[in-house]
Amino acid sequence: MPRLVLGLGGFAAILLHGFTVRQSAFGVIDAVLVAGFVVLAGDGLARLGHLRGDRFATTSLLVVTLLVVLFVFLPLGRILAAAIQGPGGAPSPGALWSRLTAEKIWTLA
C-alpha cells in the first residue's frame, strides 16, 4: 500500500507542478520521475493482489493506460475545449453551437 500511495501521490504532484508553474512543457527529469512513479504505482497495485500479483502485467497495464491518455484523450480534450471557447478565449455556448451547426463540417465537398 505505501508504494501505491507513493506512486500515485508522486504522479499527482508532478502533474500539479506542471500545471501551476507556467512552463512550456515537461522536461526529461519530469518524464523520468513520472515513469518511476508509474512503476511504483504498478508495484503497489500488484502487492495489493491486482492481476494476480503480477508486477510486470500491472506496470505494463498502467504504462499503456498512461500512454493512451497522453496521446489520445489529452489532445481530444484540448480540441473539445477549444471548440467551446469564443473569440476572446472565454467559454461560449454560442461559439460551440455555431461550430456544431456550420455547414462546412457536415458536407463531403
C-alpha positions as a LaTeX table, in Angstrom:
\begin{tabular}{lrrr}
\hline
Residue & $x$ (\AA) & $y$ (\AA) & $z$ (\AA) \\
\hline
Met1 & 0.00 & 0.00 & 0.00 \\
Pro2 & 2.77 & 2.56 & 0.72 \\
Arg3 & 4.26 & 2.05 & $-2.75$ \\
Leu4 & 0.88 & 2.61 & $-4.38$ \\
Val5 & 0.39 & 5.81 & $-2.38$ \\
Leu6 & 3.89 & 6.99 & $-3.25$ \\
Gly7 & 3.41 & 6.22 & $-6.93$ \\
Leu8 & 0.02 & 7.87 & $-7.30$ \\
Gly9 & 0.88 & 10.75 & $-4.97$ \\
Gly10 & 4.11 & 11.47 & $-6.79$ \\
Phe11 & 2.40 & 11.32 & $-10.16$ \\
Ala12 & $-0.22$ & 13.79 & $-8.94$ \\
Ala13 & 2.50 & 16.07 & $-7.55$ \\
Ile14 & 4.32 & 16.11 & $-10.90$ \\
Leu15 & 1.11 & 16.97 & $-12.74$ \\
Leu16 & 0.26 & 19.67 & $-10.22$ \\
His17 & 3.77 & 21.10 & $-10.56$ \\
Gly18 & 3.47 & 21.19 & $-14.34$ \\
Phe19 & 0.13 & 22.97 & $-14.34$ \\
Thr20 & 0.82 & 25.52 & $-11.58$ \\
Val21 & 4.20 & 26.68 & $-12.86$ \\
Arg22 & 3.67 & 28.27 & $-16.27$ \\
Gln23 & 6.32 & 26.39 & $-18.18$ \\
Ser24 & 6.06 & 25.35 & $-21.80$ \\
Ala25 & 6.49 & 21.58 & $-21.33$ \\
Phe26 & 7.71 & 18.87 & $-19.02$ \\
Gly27 & 11.42 & 18.22 & $-19.10$ \\
Val28 & 13.38 & 15.00 & $-19.26$ \\
Ile29 & 13.61 & 14.80 & $-15.47$ \\
Asp30 & 9.84 & 15.09 & $-15.17$ \\
Ala31 & 9.39 & 12.24 & $-17.66$ \\
Val32 & 11.82 & 10.06 & $-15.70$ \\
Leu33 & 10.01 & 10.87 & $-12.45$ \\
Val34 & 6.60 & 10.07 & $-13.94$ \\
Ala35 & 7.96 & 6.76 & $-15.25$ \\
Gly36 & 9.33 & 5.95 & $-11.80$ \\
Phe37 & 6.04 & 6.82 & $-10.12$ \\
Val38 & 4.12 & 4.67 & $-12.60$ \\
Val39 & 6.43 & 1.74 & $-11.80$ \\
Leu40 & 5.93 & 2.33 & $-8.08$ \\
Ala41 & 2.16 & 2.50 & $-8.51$ \\
Gly42 & 2.22 & $-0.72$ & $-10.55$ \\
Asp43 & 4.25 & $-2.44$ & $-7.87$ \\
Gly44 & 1.85 & $-1.21$ & $-5.20$ \\
Leu45 & $-1.18$ & $-2.45$ & $-7.12$ \\
Ala46 & 0.48 & $-5.83$ & $-7.67$ \\
Arg47 & 1.21 & $-6.14$ & $-3.95$ \\
Leu48 & $-2.48$ & $-5.46$ & $-3.28$ \\
Gly49 & $-3.27$ & $-8.50$ & $-5.44$ \\
His50 & $-4.40$ & $-6.89$ & $-8.66$ \\
Leu51 & $-3.78$ & $-9.01$ & $-11.78$ \\
Arg52 & $-2.87$ & $-11.95$ & $-9.51$ \\
Gly53 & 0.06 & $-10.00$ & $-8.08$ \\
Asp54 & 1.97 & $-9.91$ & $-11.38$ \\
Arg55 & 4.19 & $-6.82$ & $-11.19$ \\
Phe56 & 5.08 & $-6.81$ & $-14.89$ \\
Ala57 & 1.46 & $-7.07$ & $-16.06$ \\
Thr58 & 0.25 & $-4.43$ & $-13.62$ \\
Thr59 & 3.00 & $-1.98$ & $-14.53$ \\
Ser60 & 2.52 & $-2.65$ & $-18.25$ \\
Leu61 & $-1.20$ & $-2.01$ & $-17.94$ \\
Leu62 & $-0.53$ & 1.30 & $-16.18$ \\
Val63 & 2.04 & 2.34 & $-18.79$ \\
Val64 & $-0.29$ & 1.55 & $-21.69$ \\
Thr65 & $-3.15$ & 3.37 & $-19.95$ \\
Leu66 & $-0.93$ & 6.40 & $-19.35$ \\
Leu67 & 0.19 & 6.47 & $-22.99$ \\
Val68 & $-3.39$ & 6.21 & $-24.28$ \\
Val69 & $-4.45$ & 9.04 & $-22.00$ \\
Leu70 & $-1.43$ & 11.12 & $-23.02$ \\
Phe71 & $-1.67$ & 10.64 & $-26.78$ \\
Val72 & $-5.42$ & 10.16 & $-27.32$ \\
Phe73 & $-7.55$ & 11.70 & $-24.58$ \\
Leu74 & $-5.39$ & 14.74 & $-23.80$ \\
Pro75 & $-5.33$ & 16.04 & $-27.42$ \\
Leu76 & $-9.01$ & 15.19 & $-27.83$ \\
Gly77 & $-9.84$ & 17.11 & $-24.66$ \\
Arg78 & $-7.85$ & 20.10 & $-25.85$ \\
Ile79 & $-9.67$ & 20.08 & $-29.19$ \\
Leu80 & $-13.06$ & 19.87 & $-27.49$ \\
Ala81 & $-12.12$ & 22.65 & $-25.05$ \\
Ala82 & $-11.06$ & 24.83 & $-27.99$ \\
Ala83 & $-14.44$ & 24.20 & $-29.63$ \\
Ile84 & $-16.22$ & 25.70 & $-26.62$ \\
Gln85 & $-14.05$ & 28.84 & $-26.47$ \\
Gly86 & $-15.24$ & 32.03 & $-28.09$ \\
Pro87 & $-13.07$ & 34.63 & $-29.87$ \\
Gly88 & $-11.79$ & 36.09 & $-26.59$ \\
Gly89 & $-10.93$ & 32.71 & $-25.11$ \\
Ala90 & $-13.85$ & 32.63 & $-22.67$ \\
Pro91 & $-16.31$ & 29.71 & $-22.73$ \\
Ser92 & $-19.17$ & 30.49 & $-25.08$ \\
Pro93 & $-22.14$ & 28.19 & $-25.77$ \\
Gly94 & $-22.91$ & 30.31 & $-28.83$ \\
Ala95 & $-19.49$ & 29.60 & $-30.31$ \\
Leu96 & $-19.98$ & 25.88 & $-29.71$ \\
Trp97 & $-23.40$ & 25.97 & $-31.34$ \\
Ser98 & $-22.12$ & 27.90 & $-34.37$ \\
Arg99 & $-19.29$ & 25.41 & $-34.83$ \\
Leu100 & $-21.57$ & 22.40 & $-34.48$ \\
Thr101 & $-24.11$ & 23.77 & $-36.96$ \\
Ala102 & $-21.59$ & 25.01 & $-39.54$ \\
Glu103 & $-22.42$ & 23.55 & $-42.94$ \\
Lys104 & $-18.73$ & 23.22 & $-43.79$ \\
Ile105 & $-18.21$ & 20.32 & $-41.36$ \\
Trp106 & $-21.33$ & 18.38 & $-42.40$ \\
Thr107 & $-20.73$ & 18.24 & $-46.16$ \\
Leu108 & $-18.47$ & 15.91 & $-48.11$ \\
Ala109 & $-17.28$ & 18.52 & $-50.62$ \\
\hline
\end{tabular}
